[in-house]
């Protein structure tokens, strides 16, 4: 009985922690040939993977907003490559709003 209780107590933190949260994306890709995918790296780190399959470089701005912390902005210029824009939060992420804007350079 004690062994069963120990196993039950040890598994509680695993069930209480969830890294899944909704991500709302507002995109303005301005005719660029970009694709994106949101990613959760755990431990309060969230990001967006941007891939440029076009011939021109693109300047992208990602605005991360969780509602509980200050807005975070990350920028990049990717010349036909793939890059990650990420940020770390100190409080748990409940919902992430992401505004992704890209223009050709």
N, C-alpha and C positions, 0 to 999 in steps of 0.2 A: 504494500500500500504506500509506503514512504517513497519507494522508487517511482511509482506512478505519479505521485504528487510532485516529485522533483522534475520529472519529464514535463509535466503539465506547466509548472512554473517556468521552466527554462524556455518553453516554446511561446510564452506570452509576448515577449518583446518582438519576436519575429512576426506575429500576427498583428501587432499594434502599429508597426511602422509600414507605411505605404508610400511608395515613391511616385505613384500615379496621381496626376492632377490634370484638369482640363487646360488646354492652351488655345486661346482665341488669337487668330492671326489676321491682321489687317494688312493687305499687301498692295503695293504700288510699284510694279516692276517696269513701268514706262517703256514698253516695247522691247525690253531686253530679253535675251534668251536664257533666263535663269530659272532654275528649279531650287526648291528648298525643302528641308525636312527638320522638324523640331526634335530636340534630343534632351533627355534627362540623364545627367551623369551621376546623380545621387549626391548626398551631402550638401544640398542646397545649391548645386551648380546646374544651370539650365543653359541651353544654347540652341542655335539654329545653324544647320549646315547648308551653305549656299554653293551651288555649282553653276558656273558660267559655261554654257555650251555654245556660245556665240563667238564671233570673230573679234568683237571689240571688248575692251576692258570695261568693267562696271564699278561704280562707286556705290556701296551699299551702306545704309544706316539702319541699325536694328535698335528699337527702343523697347526695353524690357520693363514691364510694370507688374508688380504683384499686389499693389494696393496698400501694402503695409510698410513698404520701404521706399526710399527715394528712387525716382526713375533712373535707369541705367542705359547708357548709349554706347554702342560699339560700332566702329567703322572699319571698312576695308576697301581696298581697290584690288580686284582679282583679275589678272590678265588671262582669261581663258582657263582658269584653274578652279579648284574646289577649296573652300575654306570654312572654318567654323567661327562663328561669333558667339561668345559665351560670357556669362556673368555668374557671380556667386552671391547668394543671399545668406544672411545670418539668421533670419527667422524662417520657419517652415513655409513652403510654397503651397498655397491652397488653390489658387487659380493664377495663371500667367496670361497676361495680355501682351502680345508682341506686334509691334508695328514695323514692318519691313518695307523700306523704300530703296529702290535702286534706279540709277540712271547710267546711260552709256557715257564713257569718258572719251 
